[in-house]
Amino acid sequence: MTKYTIDEKSNAVLEYLKGKKNHKSITQERNVGLSPLKSWVARYLKHGMEGLVSPYTNYTLPFKL
């Protein structure tokens, strides 16, 4: 399970990109580290909303073997 939802990530990224707030204020308000926020912004700029989706997969044991 991810720590932050896609809505939380997208809201933080969009606030930053619209120029409403800077990195520091967003990290303090949302209790997010600076590194994840910068990563989210970079992935959003490169891939759009799809960049914020976690690539988590859940493989079954037989498939893994």
N, CA, C and O atoms as a Tripos MOL2 file, in Angstrom:
@<TRIPOS>MOLECULE
protein
  260   259    65     0     0
PROTEIN
NO_CHARGES

@<TRIPOS>ATOM
      1 N           0.8360   -1.1810    0.0000 N.3       1 MET1
      2 CA          0.0000    0.0000    0.0000 C.3       1 MET1
      3 C           0.8810    1.2430    0.0000 C.2       1 MET1
      4 O           1.9210    1.2780    0.6570 O.2       1 MET1
      5 N           0.4620    2.2490   -0.7320 N.am      2 THR2
      6 CA          1.2550    3.4630   -0.8140 C.3       2 THR2
      7 C           0.9800    4.3740    0.3690 C.2       2 THR2
      8 O          -0.0940    4.3360    0.9690 O.2       2 THR2
      9 N           1.9530    5.1770    0.6840 N.am      3 LYS3
     10 CA          1.8320    6.0780    1.8200 C.3       3 LYS3
     11 C           0.9690    7.2840    1.4780 C.2       3 LYS3
     12 O           0.2350    7.7880    2.3280 O.2       3 LYS3
     13 N           1.0550    7.7430    0.2460 N.am      4 TYR4
     14 CA          0.2960    8.9050   -0.1940 C.3       4 TYR4
     15 C          -0.6050    8.5180   -1.3590 C.2       4 TYR4
     16 O          -0.1930    7.7790   -2.2530 O.2       4 TYR4
     17 N          -1.8280    9.0170   -1.3430 N.am      5 THR5
     18 CA         -2.7580    8.7170   -2.4210 C.3       5 THR5
     19 C          -2.4130    9.5660   -3.6420 C.2       5 THR5
     20 O          -1.6550   10.5320   -3.5570 O.2       5 THR5
     21 N          -2.9800    9.1880   -4.7600 N.am      6 ILE6
     22 CA         -2.7400    9.9400   -5.9940 C.3       6 ILE6
     23 C          -3.3120   11.3530   -5.8620 C.2       6 ILE6
     24 O          -2.7330   12.3030   -6.3890 O.2       6 ILE6
     25 N          -4.4310   11.4990   -5.1700 N.am      7 ASP7
     26 CA         -5.0160   12.8280   -4.9720 C.3       7 ASP7
     27 C          -4.0870   13.7230   -4.1650 C.2       7 ASP7
     28 O          -3.9100   14.8960   -4.4930 O.2       7 ASP7
     29 N          -3.4940   13.1710   -3.1100 N.am      8 GLU8
     30 CA         -2.5660   13.9560   -2.2910 C.3       8 GLU8
     31 C          -1.3500   14.3800   -3.1110 C.2       8 GLU8
     32 O          -0.8960   15.5220   -3.0310 O.2       8 GLU8
     33 N          -0.8360   13.4450   -3.8930 N.am      9 LYS9
     34 CA          0.3280   13.7450   -4.7190 C.3       9 LYS9
     35 C          -0.0130   14.8120   -5.7600 C.2       9 LYS9
     36 O           0.7240   15.7830   -5.9290 O.2       9 LYS9
     37 N          -1.1290   14.6210   -6.4500 N.am     10 SER10
     38 CA         -1.4790   15.5540   -7.5180 C.3      10 SER10
     39 C          -1.7820   16.9470   -6.9710 C.2      10 SER10
     40 O          -1.4090   17.9440   -7.5880 O.2      10 SER10
     41 N          -2.4490   17.0270   -5.8280 N.am     11 ASN11
     42 CA         -2.7320   18.3350   -5.2340 C.3      11 ASN11
     43 C          -1.4500   19.0610   -4.8690 C.2      11 ASN11
     44 O          -1.3270   20.2610   -5.1120 O.2      11 ASN11
     45 N          -0.4950   18.3490   -4.2890 N.am     12 ALA12
     46 CA          0.7810   18.9520   -3.9120 C.3      12 ALA12
     47 C           1.5390   19.4230   -5.1540 C.2      12 ALA12
     48 O           2.0820   20.5280   -5.1710 O.2      12 ALA12
     49 N           1.5740   18.5900   -6.1830 N.am     13 VAL13
     50 CA          2.2950   18.9400   -7.4100 C.3      13 VAL13
     51 C           1.6510   20.1380   -8.0870 C.2      13 VAL13
     52 O           2.3480   21.0580   -8.5160 O.2      13 VAL13
     53 N           0.3330   20.1370   -8.1870 N.am     14 LEU14
     54 CA         -0.3540   21.2340   -8.8700 C.3      14 LEU14
     55 C          -0.2190   22.5430   -8.1130 C.2      14 LEU14
     56 O          -0.1020   23.6010   -8.7320 O.2      14 LEU14
     57 N          -0.2340   22.4940   -6.7820 N.am     15 GLU15
     58 CA         -0.0150   23.7130   -5.9980 C.3      15 GLU15
     59 C           1.3640   24.2930   -6.2960 C.2      15 GLU15
     60 O           1.5200   25.5040   -6.4520 O.2      15 GLU15
     61 N           2.3530   23.4200   -6.3740 N.am     16 TYR16
     62 CA          3.7050   23.8850   -6.6570 C.3      16 TYR16
     63 C           3.8170   24.4530   -8.0720 C.2      16 TYR16
     64 O           4.3890   25.5250   -8.2690 O.2      16 TYR16
     65 N           3.2760   23.7410   -9.0450 N.am     17 LEU17
     66 CA          3.4080   24.1750  -10.4370 C.3      17 LEU17
     67 C           2.6220   25.4510  -10.7370 C.2      17 LEU17
     68 O           3.0230   26.2320  -11.6000 O.2      17 LEU17
     69 N           1.5210   25.6670  -10.0460 N.am     18 LYS18
     70 CA          0.7440   26.8940  -10.2530 C.3      18 LYS18
     71 C           1.4010   28.0870   -9.5850 C.2      18 LYS18
     72 O           0.9820   29.2260   -9.7930 O.2      18 LYS18
     73 N           2.4330   27.8350   -8.7800 N.am     19 GLY19
     74 CA          3.1500   28.9240   -8.1270 C.3      19 GLY19
     75 C           2.4880   29.4270   -6.8630 C.2      19 GLY19
     76 O           2.8650   30.4730   -6.3340 O.2      19 GLY19
     77 N           1.4970   28.6850   -6.3710 N.am     20 LYS20
     78 CA          0.8100   29.1080   -5.1500 C.3      20 LYS20
     79 C           1.7160   28.9850   -3.9310 C.2      20 LYS20
     80 O           1.6750   29.8210   -3.0280 O.2      20 LYS20
     81 N           2.5330   27.9370   -3.9140 N.am     21 LYS21
     82 CA          3.3810   27.6740   -2.7620 C.3      21 LYS21
     83 C           4.7280   27.1430   -3.2350 C.2      21 LYS21
     84 O           4.8590   26.6630   -4.3610 O.2      21 LYS21
     85 N           5.7270   27.2370   -2.3580 N.am     22 ASN22
     86 CA          7.0340   26.6900   -2.6950 C.3      22 ASN22
     87 C           7.1990   25.3080   -2.0730 C.2      22 ASN22
     88 O           6.3290   24.8400   -1.3380 O.2      22 ASN22
     89 N           8.3340   24.6550   -2.3760 N.am     23 HIS23
     90 CA          8.5860   23.3030   -1.8630 C.3      23 HIS23
     91 C           8.4740   23.2520   -0.3410 C.2      23 HIS23
     92 O           7.8320   22.3600    0.2150 O.2      23 HIS23
     93 N           9.0950   24.2010    0.3120 N.am     24 LYS24
     94 CA          9.1740   24.1700    1.7790 C.3      24 LYS24
     95 C           7.7930   24.2550    2.4280 C.2      24 LYS24
     96 O           7.5030   23.5060    3.3610 O.2      24 LYS24
     97 N           6.9550   25.1440    1.9540 N.am     25 SER25
     98 CA          5.6350   25.2960    2.5700 C.3      25 SER25
     99 C           4.7590   24.0630    2.3220 C.2      25 SER25
    100 O           3.9890   23.6630    3.1950 O.2      25 SER25
    101 N           4.8730   23.4700    1.1490 N.am     26 ILE26
    102 CA          4.0790   22.2760    0.8430 C.3      26 ILE26
    103 C           4.5260   21.1040    1.7060 C.2      26 ILE26
    104 O           3.6940   20.3620    2.2270 O.2      26 ILE26
    105 N           5.8420   20.9340    1.8610 N.am     27 THR27
    106 CA          6.3370   19.8180    2.6650 C.3      27 THR27
    107 C           5.9240   19.9610    4.1230 C.2      27 THR27
    108 O           5.6250   18.9640    4.7790 O.2      27 THR27
    109 N           5.9050   21.1740    4.6330 N.am     28 GLN28
    110 CA          5.5100   21.3870    6.0250 C.3      28 GLN28
    111 C           4.0140   21.1730    6.2290 C.2      28 GLN28
    112 O           3.6060   20.5600    7.2150 O.2      28 GLN28
    113 N           3.2070   21.6650    5.3210 N.am     29 GLU29
    114 CA          1.7550   21.5460    5.4520 C.3      29 GLU29
    115 C           1.2670   20.1150    5.2790 C.2      29 GLU29
    116 O           0.3480   19.6790    5.9730 O.2      29 GLU29
    117 N           1.8800   19.3880    4.3580 N.am     30 ARG30
    118 CA          1.3940   18.0450    4.0270 C.3      30 ARG30
    119 C           2.2040   16.9320    4.6600 C.2      30 ARG30
    120 O           1.9220   15.7540    4.4380 O.2      30 ARG30
    121 N           3.2070   17.2910    5.4420 N.am     31 ASN31
    122 CA          4.0540   16.3030    6.1200 C.3      31 ASN31
    123 C           4.6700   15.3170    5.1220 C.2      31 ASN31
    124 O           4.6160   14.0990    5.2930 O.2      31 ASN31
    125 N           5.2550   15.9000    4.0780 N.am     32 VAL32
    126 CA          5.9010   15.1380    3.0100 C.3      32 VAL32
    127 C           7.3610   15.5640    2.9790 C.2      32 VAL32
    128 O           7.6810   16.7260    3.2300 O.2      32 VAL32
    129 N           8.2350   14.6310    2.6740 N.am     33 GLY33
    130 CA          9.6440   14.9710    2.5420 C.3      33 GLY33
    131 C           9.9070   15.7700    1.2810 C.2      33 GLY33
    132 O           9.1230   15.7260    0.3330 O.2      33 GLY33
    133 N          11.0070   16.4960    1.2720 N.am     34 LEU34
    134 CA         11.3570   17.3100    0.1180 C.3      34 LEU34
    135 C          11.7070   16.4470   -1.0860 C.2      34 LEU34
    136 O          11.3350   16.7740   -2.2130 O.2      34 LEU34
    137 N          12.4080   15.3680   -0.8610 N.am     35 SER35
    138 CA         12.8160   14.4850   -1.9550 C.3      35 SER35
    139 C          11.6280   13.8570   -2.6790 C.2      35 SER35
    140 O          11.5950   13.8760   -3.9090 O.2      35 SER35
    141 N          10.6390   13.2940   -1.9530 N.am     36 PRO36
    142 CA          9.4750   12.7390   -2.6690 C.3      36 PRO36
    143 C           8.7230   13.7950   -3.4680 C.2      36 PRO36
    144 O           8.2670   13.5270   -4.5790 O.2      36 PRO36
    145 N           8.5930   14.9870   -2.9100 N.am     37 LEU37
    146 CA          7.8630   16.0430   -3.6170 C.3      37 LEU37
    147 C           8.5720   16.4220   -4.9110 C.2      37 LEU37
    148 O           7.9250   16.5720   -5.9480 O.2      37 LEU37
    149 N           9.8800   16.5750   -4.8640 N.am     38 LYS38
    150 CA         10.6280   16.8910   -6.0820 C.3      38 LYS38
    151 C          10.5070   15.7650   -7.1050 C.2      38 LYS38
    152 O          10.4170   16.0140   -8.3070 O.2      38 LYS38
    153 N          10.5060   14.5350   -6.6190 N.am     39 SER39
    154 CA         10.3530   13.3860   -7.5050 C.3      39 SER39
    155 C           8.9770   13.3920   -8.1610 C.2      39 SER39
    156 O           8.8590   13.1380   -9.3600 O.2      39 SER39
    157 N           7.9400   13.6800   -7.3850 N.am     40 TRP40
    158 CA          6.5850   13.7340   -7.9360 C.3      40 TRP40
    159 C           6.4840   14.7970   -9.0180 C.2      40 TRP40
    160 O           5.8870   14.5680  -10.0700 O.2      40 TRP40
    161 N           7.0760   15.9700   -8.7530 N.am     41 VAL41
    162 CA          7.0170   17.0640   -9.7320 C.3      41 VAL41
    163 C           7.7190   16.6490  -11.0140 C.2      41 VAL41
    164 O           7.1980   16.8780  -12.1060 O.2      41 VAL41
    165 N           8.8910   16.0440  -10.8990 N.am     42 ALA42
    166 CA          9.6450   15.6240  -12.0840 C.3      42 ALA42
    167 C           8.8860   14.5640  -12.8730 C.2      42 ALA42
    168 O           8.8180   14.6280  -14.1000 O.2      42 ALA42
    169 N           8.3140   13.5840  -12.1650 N.am     43 ARG43
    170 CA          7.5600   12.5370  -12.8620 C.3      43 ARG43
    171 C           6.3030   13.0920  -13.5040 C.2      43 ARG43
    172 O           5.9190   12.6530  -14.5880 O.2      43 ARG43
    173 N           5.6470   14.0640  -12.8460 N.am     44 TYR44
    174 CA          4.4510   14.6760  -13.4120 C.3      44 TYR44
    175 C           4.8000   15.4430  -14.6860 C.2      44 TYR44
    176 O           4.0700   15.3710  -15.6750 O.2      44 TYR44
    177 N           5.9050   16.1720  -14.6660 N.am     45 LEU45
    178 CA          6.3040   16.9340  -15.8490 C.3      45 LEU45
    179 C           6.6790   16.0240  -17.0110 C.2      45 LEU45
    180 O           6.4590   16.3780  -18.1700 O.2      45 LEU45
    181 N           7.2360   14.8670  -16.7150 N.am     46 LYS46
    182 CA          7.6670   13.9520  -17.7660 C.3      46 LYS46
    183 C           6.5300   13.0750  -18.2920 C.2      46 LYS46
    184 O           6.4180   12.8640  -19.5000 O.2      46 LYS46
    185 N           5.6720   12.5560  -17.3750 N.am     47 HIS47
    186 CA          4.6600   11.5720  -17.7600 C.3      47 HIS47
    187 C           3.2210   12.0120  -17.5320 C.2      47 HIS47
    188 O           2.3010   11.2840  -17.9040 O.2      47 HIS47
    189 N           2.9980   13.1550  -16.9430 N.am     48 GLY48
    190 CA          1.6440   13.5840  -16.6300 C.3      48 GLY48
    191 C           1.1220   12.8670  -15.3940 C.2      48 GLY48
    192 O           1.9080   12.4320  -14.5510 O.2      48 GLY48
    193 N          -0.1910   12.7390  -15.2790 N.am     49 MET49
    194 CA         -0.7990   12.1040  -14.1020 C.3      49 MET49
    195 C          -0.3840   10.6470  -13.9540 C.2      49 MET49
    196 O          -0.3270   10.1340  -12.8360 O.2      49 MET49
    197 N          -0.0960    9.9820  -15.0450 N.am     50 GLU50
    198 CA          0.3130    8.5790  -14.9830 C.3      50 GLU50
    199 C           1.6390    8.4100  -14.2450 C.2      50 GLU50
    200 O           1.9230    7.3330  -13.7190 O.2      50 GLU50
    201 N           2.4460    9.4590  -14.2010 N.am     51 GLY51
    202 CA          3.7150    9.4040  -13.5080 C.3      51 GLY51
    203 C           3.5710    9.3480  -11.9990 C.2      51 GLY51
    204 O           4.5130    8.9780  -11.2980 O.2      51 GLY51
    205 N           2.4050    9.7120  -11.4930 N.am     52 LEU52
    206 CA          2.1740    9.7040  -10.0480 C.3      52 LEU52
    207 C           1.6340    8.3690   -9.5460 C.2      52 LEU52
    208 O           1.5600    8.1470   -8.3370 O.2      52 LEU52
    209 N           1.2610    7.4910  -10.4520 N.am     53 VAL53
    210 CA          0.7280    6.1840  -10.0740 C.3      53 VAL53
    211 C           1.8950    5.2600   -9.7250 C.2      53 VAL53
    212 O           2.8690    5.1640  -10.4720 O.2      53 VAL53
    213 N           1.7870    4.5920   -8.5960 N.am     54 SER54
    214 CA          2.8430    3.6760   -8.1740 C.3      54 SER54
    215 C           2.8190    2.4130   -9.0260 C.2      54 SER54
    216 O           1.7490    1.8580   -9.2790 O.2      54 SER54
    217 N           3.9820    1.9560   -9.4680 N.am     55 PRO55
    218 CA          4.0340    0.7550  -10.3000 C.3      55 PRO55
    219 C           4.0550   -0.5180   -9.4510 C.2      55 PRO55
    220 O           4.8770   -1.4050   -9.6810 O.2      55 PRO55
    221 N           3.1630   -0.6070   -8.4840 N.am     56 TYR56
    222 CA          3.1340   -1.7500   -7.5830 C.3      56 TYR56
    223 C           2.4290   -2.9210   -8.2360 C.2      56 TYR56
    224 O           1.3480   -2.7700   -8.8060 O.2      56 TYR56
    225 N           3.0440   -4.0830   -8.1500 N.am     57 THR57
    226 CA          2.4150   -5.3010   -8.6640 C.3      57 THR57
    227 C           2.3830   -6.3380   -7.5670 C.2      57 THR57
    228 O           3.2460   -6.3560   -6.6900 O.2      57 THR57
    229 N           1.4010   -7.1910   -7.6150 N.am     58 ASN58
    230 CA          1.2460   -8.2320   -6.6180 C.3      58 ASN58
    231 C           1.1740   -9.5670   -7.3570 C.2      58 ASN58
    232 O           0.1110   -9.9760   -7.8220 O.2      58 ASN58
    233 N           2.3240  -10.2390   -7.4580 N.am     59 TYR59
    234 CA          2.3790  -11.5090   -8.1620 C.3      59 TYR59
    235 C           2.0830  -12.6630   -7.2120 C.2      59 TYR59
    236 O           2.4400  -12.6150   -6.0350 O.2      59 TYR59
    237 N           1.4410  -13.6780   -7.7200 N.am     60 THR60
    238 CA          1.1500  -14.8650   -6.9140 C.3      60 THR60
    239 C           2.4140  -15.7040   -6.7630 C.2      60 THR60
    240 O           3.3590  -15.5610   -7.5390 O.2      60 THR60
    241 N           2.4250  -16.5700   -5.7710 N.am     61 LEU61
    242 CA          3.5810  -17.4280   -5.5330 C.3      61 LEU61
    243 C           3.8530  -18.3560   -6.7080 C.2      61 LEU61
    244 O           5.0110  -18.4800   -7.1090 O.2      61 LEU61
    245 N           2.8440  -19.0210   -7.2870 N.am     62 PRO62
    246 CA          3.1330  -19.8870   -8.4430 C.3      62 PRO62
    247 C           3.7490  -19.1140   -9.6190 C.2      62 PRO62
    248 O           4.6250  -19.6290  -10.3140 O.2      62 PRO62
    249 N           3.2910  -17.8900   -9.8330 N.am     63 PHE63
    250 CA          3.8580  -17.0980  -10.9180 C.3      63 PHE63
    251 C           5.3310  -16.7960  -10.6550 C.2      63 PHE63
    252 O           6.1580  -16.8550  -11.5650 O.2      63 PHE63
    253 N           5.6500  -16.4720   -9.4030 N.am     64 LYS64
    254 CA          7.0290  -16.1600   -9.0520 C.3      64 LYS64
    255 C           7.9450  -17.3750   -9.2110 C.2      64 LYS64
    256 O           9.1010  -17.2410   -9.6110 O.2      64 LYS64
    257 N           7.4230  -18.5500   -8.8980 N.am     65 LEU65
    258 CA          8.2330  -19.7570   -9.0110 C.3      65 LEU65
    259 C           8.3570  -20.1830  -10.4590 C.2      65 LEU65
    260 O           9.0070  -21.1860  -10.7540 O.2      65 LEU65
@<TRIPOS>BOND
     1     1     2 1
     2     2     3 1
     3     3     4 2
     4     3     5 am
     5     5     6 1
     6     6     7 1
     7     7     8 2
     8     7     9 am
     9     9    10 1
    10    10    11 1
    11    11    12 2
    12    11    13 am
    13    13    14 1
    14    14    15 1
    15    15    16 2
    16    15    17 am
    17    17    18 1
    18    18    19 1
    19    19    20 2
    20    19    21 am
    21    21    22 1
    22    22    23 1
    23    23    24 2
    24    23    25 am
    25    25    26 1
    26    26    27 1
    27    27    28 2
    28    27    29 am
    29    29    30 1
    30    30    31 1
    31    31    32 2
    32    31    33 am
    33    33    34 1
    34    34    35 1
    35    35    36 2
    36    35    37 am
    37    37    38 1
    38    38    39 1
    39    39    40 2
    40    39    41 am
    41    41    42 1
    42    42    43 1
    43    43    44 2
    44    43    45 am
    45    45    46 1
    46    46    47 1
    47    47    48 2
    48    47    49 am
    49    49    50 1
    50    50    51 1
    51    51    52 2
    52    51    53 am
    53    53    54 1
    54    54    55 1
    55    55    56 2
    56    55    57 am
    57    57    58 1
    58    58    59 1
    59    59    60 2
    60    59    61 am
    61    61    62 1
    62    62    63 1
    63    63    64 2
    64    63    65 am
    65    65    66 1
    66    66    67 1
    67    67    68 2
    68    67    69 am
    69    69    70 1
    70    70    71 1
    71    71    72 2
    72    71    73 am
    73    73    74 1
    74    74    75 1
    75    75    76 2
    76    75    77 am
    77    77    78 1
    78    78    79 1
    79    79    80 2
    80    79    81 am
    81    81    82 1
    82    82    83 1
    83    83    84 2
    84    83    85 am
    85    85    86 1
    86    86    87 1
    87    87    88 2
    88    87    89 am
    89    89    90 1
    90    90    91 1
    91    91    92 2
    92    91    93 am
    93    93    94 1
    94    94    95 1
    95    95    96 2
    96    95    97 am
    97    97    98 1
    98    98    99 1
    99    99   100 2
   100    99   101 am
   101   101   102 1
   102   102   103 1
   103   103   104 2
   104   103   105 am
   105   105   106 1
   106   106   107 1
   107   107   108 2
   108   107   109 am
   109   109   110 1
   110   110   111 1
   111   111   112 2
   112   111   113 am
   113   113   114 1
   114   114   115 1
   115   115   116 2
   116   115   117 am
   117   117   118 1
   118   118   119 1
   119   119   120 2
   120   119   121 am
   121   121   122 1
   122   122   123 1
   123   123   124 2
   124   123   125 am
   125   125   126 1
   126   126   127 1
   127   127   128 2
   128   127   129 am
   129   129   130 1
   130   130   131 1
   131   131   132 2
   132   131   133 am
   133   133   134 1
   134   134   135 1
   135   135   136 2
   136   135   137 am
   137   137   138 1
   138   138   139 1
   139   139   140 2
   140   139   141 am
   141   141   142 1
   142   142   143 1
   143   143   144 2
   144   143   145 am
   145   145   146 1
   146   146   147 1
   147   147   148 2
   148   147   149 am
   149   149   150 1
   150   150   151 1
   151   151   152 2
   152   151   153 am
   153   153   154 1
   154   154   155 1
   155   155   156 2
   156   155   157 am
   157   157   158 1
   158   158   159 1
   159   159   160 2
   160   159   161 am
   161   161   162 1
   162   162   163 1
   163   163   164 2
   164   163   165 am
   165   165   166 1
   166   166   167 1
   167   167   168 2
   168   167   169 am
   169   169   170 1
   170   170   171 1
   171   171   172 2
   172   171   173 am
   173   173   174 1
   174   174   175 1
   175   175   176 2
   176   175   177 am
   177   177   178 1
   178   178   179 1
   179   179   180 2
   180   179   181 am
   181   181   182 1
   182   182   183 1
   183   183   184 2
   184   183   185 am
   185   185   186 1
   186   186   187 1
   187   187   188 2
   188   187   189 am
   189   189   190 1
   190   190   191 1
   191   191   192 2
   192   191   193 am
   193   193   194 1
   194   194   195 1
   195   195   196 2
   196   195   197 am
   197   197   198 1
   198   198   199 1
   199   199   200 2
   200   199   201 am
   201   201   202 1
   202   202   203 1
   203   203   204 2
   204   203   205 am
   205   205   206 1
   206   206   207 1
   207   207   208 2
   208   207   209 am
   209   209   210 1
   210   210   211 1
   211   211   212 2
   212   211   213 am
   213   213   214 1
   214   214   215 1
   215   215   216 2
   216   215   217 am
   217   217   218 1
   218   218   219 1
   219   219   220 2
   220   219   221 am
   221   221   222 1
   222   222   223 1
   223   223   224 2
   224   223   225 am
   225   225   226 1
   226   226   227 1
   227   227   228 2
   228   227   229 am
   229   229   230 1
   230   230   231 1
   231   231   232 2
   232   231   233 am
   233   233   234 1
   234   234   235 1
   235   235   236 2
   236   235   237 am
   237   237   238 1
   238   238   239 1
   239   239   240 2
   240   239   241 am
   241   241   242 1
   242   242   243 1
   243   243   244 2
   244   243   245 am
   245   245   246 1
   246   246   247 1
   247   247   248 2
   248   247   249 am
   249   249   250 1
   250   250   251 1
   251   251   252 2
   252   251   253 am
   253   253   254 1
   254   254   255 1
   255   255   256 2
   256   255   257 am
   257   257   258 1
   258   258   259 1
   259   259   260 2
@<TRIPOS>SUBSTRUCTURE
     1 MET1         2 RESIDUE 1 A MET
     2 THR2         6 RESIDUE 1 A THR
     3 LYS3        10 RESIDUE 1 A LYS
     4 TYR4        14 RESIDUE 1 A TYR
     5 THR5        18 RESIDUE 1 A THR
     6 ILE6        22 RESIDUE 1 A ILE
     7 ASP7        26 RESIDUE 1 A ASP
     8 GLU8        30 RESIDUE 1 A GLU
     9 LYS9        34 RESIDUE 1 A LYS
    10 SER10       38 RESIDUE 1 A SER
    11 ASN11       42 RESIDUE 1 A ASN
    12 ALA12       46 RESIDUE 1 A ALA
    13 VAL13       50 RESIDUE 1 A VAL
    14 LEU14       54 RESIDUE 1 A LEU
    15 GLU15       58 RESIDUE 1 A GLU
    16 TYR16       62 RESIDUE 1 A TYR
    17 LEU17       66 RESIDUE 1 A LEU
    18 LYS18       70 RESIDUE 1 A LYS
    19 GLY19       74 RESIDUE 1 A GLY
    20 LYS20       78 RESIDUE 1 A LYS
    21 LYS21       82 RESIDUE 1 A LYS
    22 ASN22       86 RESIDUE 1 A ASN
    23 HIS23       90 RESIDUE 1 A HIS
    24 LYS24       94 RESIDUE 1 A LYS
    25 SER25       98 RESIDUE 1 A SER
    26 ILE26      102 RESIDUE 1 A ILE
    27 THR27      106 RESIDUE 1 A THR
    28 GLN28      110 RESIDUE 1 A GLN
    29 GLU29      114 RESIDUE 1 A GLU
    30 ARG30      118 RESIDUE 1 A ARG
    31 ASN31      122 RESIDUE 1 A ASN
    32 VAL32      126 RESIDUE 1 A VAL
    33 GLY33      130 RESIDUE 1 A GLY
    34 LEU34      134 RESIDUE 1 A LEU
    35 SER35      138 RESIDUE 1 A SER
    36 PRO36      142 RESIDUE 1 A PRO
    37 LEU37      146 RESIDUE 1 A LEU
    38 LYS38      150 RESIDUE 1 A LYS
    39 SER39      154 RESIDUE 1 A SER
    40 TRP40      158 RESIDUE 1 A TRP
    41 VAL41      162 RESIDUE 1 A VAL
    42 ALA42      166 RESIDUE 1 A ALA
    43 ARG43      170 RESIDUE 1 A ARG
    44 TYR44      174 RESIDUE 1 A TYR
    45 LEU45      178 RESIDUE 1 A LEU
    46 LYS46      182 RESIDUE 1 A LYS
    47 HIS47      186 RESIDUE 1 A HIS
    48 GLY48      190 RESIDUE 1 A GLY
    49 MET49      194 RESIDUE 1 A MET
    50 GLU50      198 RESIDUE 1 A GLU
    51 GLY51      202 RESIDUE 1 A GLY
    52 LEU52      206 RESIDUE 1 A LEU
    53 VAL53      210 RESIDUE 1 A VAL
    54 SER54      214 RESIDUE 1 A SER
    55 PRO55      218 RESIDUE 1 A PRO
    56 TYR56      222 RESIDUE 1 A TYR
    57 THR57      226 RESIDUE 1 A THR
    58 ASN58      230 RESIDUE 1 A ASN
    59 TYR59      234 RESIDUE 1 A TYR
    60 THR60      238 RESIDUE 1 A THR
    61 LEU61      242 RESIDUE 1 A LEU
    62 PRO62      246 RESIDUE 1 A PRO
    63 PHE63      250 RESIDUE 1 A PHE
    64 LYS64      254 RESIDUE 1 A LYS
    65 LEU65      258 RESIDUE 1 A LEU
